[in-house]
Amino acid sequence: VRNIETTCTFYSNVLGMEVVTFDNGRKALTFGSQKVNLHEAGKELEPKAYRPTPGSADLCFTTTTPIDEVVKRLQLSKVRILEGPVKRTGALGQMTSVYFRDPDLNLIEVSNYGDPMKNRAVNREDL
């Protein structure tokens, strides 16, 4: 990422993720049983991506939070929605998604299956 603090603020304030700091000062974002390790551009820790490049990610986060609530949270945070809510196909079948960009311009998709059986596979109401 270009700036660790900007990224942490965005994901914690907008999406409700928890920022975790490790002993060596390394930061990660956690939600449910998932974790995203953060590397600041030019200060990457080993091991790292083969070609670490801010803004090159296309990430999909699934949630049990209704997408309408996610949209409201994005709007309150003044995050521009690129597309959605729209129907898409996820790993467990049809879901409803909303797309936007984070501070590094990564494409972020937040999705909800809308089916109680499929949502059970999503570990926690975290986004």
Summary of the structure (lengths in Angstrom):
residues: 127
radius of gyration: 14.8
end to end distance: 20.6
largest distance: 43.2
contacts: 339
relative contact order: 0.21
helix: 20%
strand: 34%
